[in-house]
């Protein structure tokens, strides 16, 4: 029996075999894609640090909402890296009134060297996706990509250089081998710099003048305060200054007193003069002087030849009566305090300066006193005393200024602003906007040229205006990032670049 094949059946068989082969090839291709760590249609592969990284998005074109980033991680020899720690963060910088947006992805390992991170995009536009990778026995590496909901593309922007050089996807510039920290540099191209507003500036020595602002309180000058206490006993006949707070001038009568002792001393002086007993007259006169009777008053008694029953007591200095301890008719004893007078010109201003600024304060340095109660007027003074002890509650030091107050408009108890000015001279300085604060460390990004930026720890000194004194870590001529470095200042990246 001859075997005759039906042409239609043969054609159908050939088509079935071809379809089976095509399906097998497709499955193999899909398996290869999965095995290679996500090298799909929109995958990108770069050498970043000690790793070969491939990245693809699912769906291929990022969408608003949930996305999945498929990440392949291999070592330098191309072997899949298992058990790696991978972190993913998508961000969009602040624009106008819109704040910066961030989305951190949840990462899980789905196969040897293959990781998936589910992350969300809150709106259409271009997003920055940052990856941080670390594996046991290998250094931390960073990579930055840009994803766009409009183009569906994933674009590599920067990454940690490969050991001993730059990322494989970047050309190596000459002459940087001896630059400190060059191996830790990250690469930001010119387009991306313009987008994030990154600006740089060469630093050098600047004349620094710093102003310390402190809260102050007006007080009487304690070194010029005085008490009125008589050296004899008696009674008050009349009070001329009869309330506290009254301003008196030197020589102005405060009160008039009657004292038998004082009357007797005057009579002894007059009798000695009449009897031409010069030694007794001199002794009587000296007694009155020791009792603080003014020489002019004694001369008036001698000229009149009559002892004064009631004697006025004058103010020894100008100032404000801050205490009065008598009324008309009061009896007093020798040494009893009758008045206390405090001067109002000059006056003290006591400022509370924070402990970290006290090192800048010196005796004799100038200060300006400002208060809204004086209108546009201000006062100048000088530091006359720095308290060696700190207030245990406020951790501030007391700095005292002596200020002229001829009009008396600075009144004790008034609160004022104190500005202390210090000229630091020529110092190496860096703009305030260039400094990043990371815990107890101070960092800047130094531009090495050719798009390379390296973080560097520095030691700061005094702050003067918009500048910081640089004590260590930079040299004159170094170029630092002064604007836009907020995108470079992730804490984990600084810790890694700083070796911590």
C-alpha positions in Angstrom: 0.0 0.0 0.0 1.5 3.2 -1.0 1.8 6.1 1.4 0.3 9.1 -0.2 0.3 12.3 1.9 -2.5 14.8 1.7 -1.0 18.2 0.6 -3.3 20.0 2.9 -2.4 17.9 5.8 1.3 18.3 5.2 1.0 22.1 5.0 -0.9 22.1 8.3 1.8 20.0 9.9 4.6 22.3 8.7 2.8 25.3 10.1 2.3 23.6 13.4 6.0 22.7 13.7 7.0 26.3 12.8 4.6 27.7 15.4 6.1 25.4 18.0 9.6 26.5 17.1 8.7 30.1 17.3 7.0 29.7 20.7 10.0 27.8 22.0 12.3 30.7 20.8 10.0 33.2 22.5 10.0 31.3 25.8 13.8 31.0 25.6 14.1 34.8 24.9 11.8 35.6 27.8 13.8 33.3 30.1 17.0 35.0 29.0 15.5 38.4 29.7 14.5 37.3 33.2 17.8 35.6 33.8 19.8 38.7 32.7 18.2 40.9 35.4 15.6 42.8 33.4 17.3 43.6 30.1 14.0 44.2 28.4 13.1 46.6 25.5 13.8 49.7 27.5 16.5 48.3 29.8 19.8 50.3 30.3 23.1 48.8 31.5 25.9 50.8 33.1 29.0 50.1 35.1 28.4 51.7 38.4 31.1 51.3 41.1 31.9 47.5 41.4 28.6 46.5 39.7 27.0 46.2 36.3 23.5 47.5 36.6 20.6 47.0 34.1 17.4 48.9 34.6 14.0 48.5 32.9 10.5 49.9 33.8 7.3 48.0 33.8 5.2 49.1 32.0 7.8 50.1 29.4 6.4 53.7 29.5 6.2 55.0 33.0 2.7 56.0 34.1 1.1 58.1 36.8 0.4 55.6 39.6 2.2 52.4 40.4 5.2 51.3 38.3 7.8 48.5 38.8 11.5 49.0 38.3 13.2 45.8 37.2 16.9 45.9 38.3 19.7 43.5 37.3 22.8 43.5 39.5 26.0 41.7 38.4 29.6 41.9 39.5 32.5 42.9 37.3 32.8 39.3 36.0 29.2 39.3 35.0 28.0 37.0 37.8 24.6 37.8 39.3 24.8 39.4 42.7 22.5 37.8 45.2 21.5 39.1 48.6 22.3 42.8 47.7 20.7 45.7 49.5 19.0 47.9 46.9 17.1 51.1 47.7 15.1 53.1 45.2 13.7 56.6 45.4 11.9 58.6 42.7 11.7 62.4 43.2 10.7 65.6 41.4 12.2 68.9 42.5 10.2 71.8 43.8 8.7 74.0 41.1 7.2 77.4 42.1 4.6 76.8 44.8 4.7 73.0 44.3 6.9 71.3 47.0 9.4 68.6 46.2 7.8 65.2 45.8 9.3 61.8 46.7 8.4 58.2 46.3 10.4 55.4 47.9 10.1 52.0 46.3 9.6 48.7 48.0 12.4 46.4 46.8 12.4 42.6 46.8 14.7 40.0 45.3 12.9 37.9 42.7 15.8 35.9 41.3 19.6 35.6 41.2 20.8 39.2 40.7 17.3 40.3 39.8 15.4 42.8 41.9 12.0 44.5 41.6 10.9 47.8 43.2 7.3 49.0 43.1 7.2 52.8 43.2 4.6 55.5 42.4 4.6 58.6 40.3 2.2 61.3 41.5 2.0 63.3 38.2 3.2 63.4 34.6 6.6 64.8 33.8 10.3 64.0 34.3 11.3 62.2 37.5 14.7 61.4 39.0 15.2 57.8 40.1 18.1 57.2 42.5 19.5 53.7 43.3 21.7 52.8 46.1 23.3 49.3 46.0 25.5 47.4 48.5 26.5 43.8 48.8 28.5 41.9 51.4 32.2 42.6 50.8 31.6 45.4 48.2 31.4 49.1 48.5 28.2 51.1 48.3 27.4 52.5 44.8 24.9 55.0 43.6 23.2 55.5 40.2 20.8 58.2 39.0 18.4 57.9 36.2 15.7 60.0 34.7 12.3 58.5 33.7 9.6 60.4 31.8 5.9 59.7 31.5 5.9 61.4 28.1 8.8 59.8 26.3 8.8 56.4 28.0 12.6 56.5 28.1 15.0 55.7 31.0 18.2 57.8 30.8 21.3 57.3 32.9 22.6 60.5 34.4 25.3 59.8 36.9 26.8 57.1 39.1 29.6 56.1 41.4 32.9 55.6 39.4 34.3 52.2 38.8 37.2 51.3 41.1 40.2 53.2 39.9 38.3 55.4 37.5 35.1 56.8 36.3 31.9 55.0 35.3 32.4 52.9 32.2 29.8 55.0 30.3 31.8 58.2 30.9 35.1 59.3 29.3 38.1 59.6 31.7 39.6 63.1 31.9 43.3 63.5 32.2 45.2 64.9 35.2 42.7 64.0 38.0 44.5 61.1 39.5 46.2 63.2 42.2 43.0 65.2 43.1 42.0 64.3 46.7 38.7 62.5 46.8 38.5 62.0 43.0 37.6 58.4 43.3 34.5 59.4 45.2 33.3 61.8 42.5 29.8 61.7 41.0 29.2 62.9 37.4 26.6 65.5 36.5 26.4 66.5 32.9 25.9 70.1 31.7 22.2 69.6 30.8 21.3 68.2 34.2 23.3 71.0 36.0 21.2 73.6 34.2 18.0 71.8 35.0 18.6 71.6 38.7 20.1 75.1 38.9 23.6 74.0 40.0 26.0 76.9 40.4 29.6 77.0 41.5 32.1 79.5 42.8 35.8 79.6 43.4 36.6 80.4 47.0 39.4 82.7 48.4 40.3 84.9 51.2 37.7 87.5 52.2 37.6 90.3 54.8 35.1 89.0 57.4 33.2 91.2 59.7 30.8 89.5 62.0 27.9 90.9 64.0 26.7 89.2 67.2 23.1 90.0 68.0 22.0 89.6 71.6 19.1 90.6 73.8 20.0 93.2 76.4 18.6 94.9 79.4 19.3 98.5 80.7 20.6 98.7 84.2 22.1 101.3 86.6 25.8 101.6 86.8 26.4 99.9 90.1 30.0 101.3 90.4 28.6 104.8 90.6 25.6 104.3 93.0 25.8 106.0 96.3 24.1 106.0 99.7 23.3 109.1 101.8 24.1 108.2 105.4 25.1 110.9 107.9 27.9 110.6 110.5 25.9 112.2 113.3 22.5 111.6 114.8 19.5 114.0 114.7 16.0 114.6 113.3 14.6 115.5 109.9 13.2 119.0 109.8 12.4 119.2 106.2 12.4 116.9 103.1 13.3 118.5 99.8 13.3 115.2 97.8 10.3 113.4 99.0 9.8 110.5 96.5 11.8 107.8 94.8 12.4 108.1 91.1 13.1 111.8 91.3 16.0 113.0 89.2 18.4 115.2 91.3 21.5 117.1 90.4 24.8 117.2 92.3 24.6 119.9 95.1 20.8 120.0 95.2 19.4 119.9 98.8 17.9 116.5 99.7 16.8 117.3 103.3 17.4 119.7 106.2 18.3 118.2 109.6 18.6 119.3 113.2 21.4 117.7 115.2 22.6 118.7 118.7 26.0 117.2 117.9 26.3 119.3 114.7 25.2 122.4 116.5 27.8 121.9 119.3 30.6 121.5 116.8 29.7 124.8 115.1 29.6 126.6 118.4 33.1 125.2 119.3 34.5 126.5 116.1 33.1 130.0 116.6 34.3 130.1 120.2 37.8 129.0 119.2 37.9 131.7 116.5 36.8 134.4 119.0 39.4 133.3 121.5 42.1 133.2 118.8 42.8 129.6 119.6 43.9 128.5 116.2 44.6 124.9 117.1 41.1 124.4 118.6 39.6 126.2 115.7 41.4 123.9 113.3 40.2 120.8 115.2 36.6 122.0 115.2 36.7 122.8 111.5 38.2 119.4 110.7 35.4 117.7 112.7 32.8 119.4 110.5 34.7 118.4 107.3 34.8 114.8 108.5 31.0 115.0 109.0 30.7 115.9 105.2 29.8 119.5 105.8 30.8 121.3 102.7 33.7 123.8 103.1 31.5 126.6 101.6 28.9 125.9 104.3 31.6 126.1 107.0 32.9 129.4 105.6 29.3 130.8 105.6 28.9 129.9 109.3 32.2 131.6 110.1 31.3 134.8 108.2 27.9 135.0 109.9 29.3 134.3 113.4 26.1 132.3 114.2 25.7 128.5 114.4 23.0 127.1 112.1 20.4 125.1 114.0 19.0 123.5 110.8 21.6 122.4 108.2 20.7 121.4 104.6 22.2 118.1 103.2 23.1 118.2 99.5 23.2 115.4 96.9 26.8 114.3 96.3 26.1 113.3 92.7 23.5 113.6 90.0 21.1 110.7 89.4 17.8 109.1 90.3 16.6 108.5 93.8 16.1 104.7 93.9 15.5 104.4 97.7 14.2 106.8 100.4 14.0 105.7 104.1 12.7 108.8 105.9 9.7 111.1 106.4 9.5 114.6 107.8 10.2 114.5 111.6 12.0 111.2 111.5 14.9 110.6 113.9 18.0 109.1 112.4 21.2 107.8 113.8 24.8 108.0 112.6 25.3 105.5 109.7 21.6 105.0 108.9 20.9 105.0 105.1 18.5 107.8 104.3 18.7 107.8 100.4 20.2 105.8 97.6 21.0 107.5 94.3 21.9 105.8 91.0 23.4 107.6 88.0 21.6 107.6 84.6 24.6 108.8 82.5 26.5 106.8 81.7 24.3 103.7 82.1 24.8 99.9 81.7 23.4 97.6 79.1 23.7 93.9 80.1 23.6 91.6 77.0 23.1 87.8 77.1 25.4 86.3 74.5 25.2 82.6 73.5 28.2 80.5 74.5 29.2 79.6 71.0 29.6 83.4 70.2 31.4 84.4 73.4 34.8 83.6 72.0 34.3 86.5 69.5 33.6 89.1 72.3 36.4 91.2 73.6 36.6 94.0 76.2 36.7 97.3 74.5 34.9 96.2 71.3 32.2 98.5 70.0 28.5 97.8 70.3 25.2 99.4 69.0 22.1 99.6 71.1 18.8 99.5 69.3 15.2 99.6 70.4 11.9 100.6 68.7 11.2 102.8 71.7 14.0 105.2 70.6 12.6 105.5 67.1 15.4 105.7 64.5 17.9 106.7 67.1 20.5 104.3 68.4 23.3 104.4 70.9 26.9 103.4 70.8 28.8 101.8 73.6 31.8 99.6 74.5 32.1 96.3 76.2 33.5 97.0 79.7 33.1 93.5 81.3 32.6 89.9 80.3 31.3 87.6 83.1 33.5 84.5 83.4 30.5 82.3 84.3 27.5 81.1 82.2 23.9 81.2 83.2 23.1 77.5 84.0 19.6 77.8 82.6 20.0 79.8 79.4 23.7 78.8 78.7 24.5 82.4 77.9 27.2 84.7 79.1 26.7 88.2 80.6 28.4 90.9 78.6 28.2 94.5 80.0 28.4 97.6 77.9 28.8 101.2 79.1 26.6 103.5 77.2 26.3 107.3 77.2 22.8 108.4 78.1 22.7 112.2 78.4 19.0 112.5 77.6 18.1 109.7 80.1 15.9 108.0 77.5 17.6 104.6 78.1 15.8 103.7 81.3 16.7 100.9 83.7 14.6 97.8 83.1 14.2 98.5 79.4 14.8 95.7 76.9 17.0 96.5 73.9 18.8 94.8 71.0 22.6 94.7 71.2 24.8 94.4 68.1 28.5 93.6 68.7 30.8 94.1 65.8 34.0 92.1 65.3 36.4 92.5 62.4 38.1 89.1 61.8 40.4 90.3 59.1 41.3 88.3 56.0 40.1 84.7 56.2 39.5 81.8 53.7 35.7 81.8 53.4 33.0 79.8 51.7 29.4 81.0 50.9 26.8 79.9 53.4 24.7 78.2 50.7 27.6 75.8 49.8 27.6 74.2 53.3 25.6 71.0 54.0 25.0 70.0 57.6 25.1 66.3 58.2 25.0 65.6 62.0 28.2 67.0 63.5 29.9 67.1 60.1 30.0 70.0 57.6 30.2 69.1 53.9 30.6 70.9 50.6 30.7 69.6 47.0 33.9 70.4 45.2 33.8 70.7 41.4 36.8 68.8 40.0 36.0 69.8 36.4 34.7 67.7 33.5 31.3 67.4 35.3 32.8 65.7 38.4 31.7 66.6 41.9 33.2 65.2 45.1 31.8 65.7 48.6 34.4 66.9 51.1 34.2 67.4 54.9 35.4 70.8 56.1 36.0 72.5 59.5 34.2 75.9 59.9 35.0 78.9 62.0 33.0 82.1 62.6 30.0 83.0 60.5 30.1 86.5 59.0 27.2 87.7 57.0 26.6 85.1 54.3 30.0 83.5 54.6 31.7 80.9 56.8 35.3 80.9 57.8 37.0 77.7 56.6 39.6 76.4 59.0 40.4 73.1 57.3 39.3 71.0 54.2 39.5 73.6 51.4 42.2 75.7 49.8 42.0 79.1 48.0 40.9 78.4 44.4 38.8 75.4 45.1 35.5 75.5 43.2 32.4 74.6 45.4 28.8 74.1 44.6 26.8 77.1 46.0 23.3 76.4 44.6 21.3 73.3 43.7 23.3 71.1 46.0 20.1 69.9 47.8 19.8 67.2 45.1 23.3 66.0 46.0 22.9 66.0 49.8 21.1 62.7 50.6 22.4 61.6 54.0 23.3 58.1 52.9 25.3 59.4 49.9 27.3 61.7 52.1 28.0 59.0 54.6 29.2 56.7 51.9 31.3 59.3 50.1 32.8 60.4 53.5 33.8 56.9 54.4 31.3 56.3 57.1 
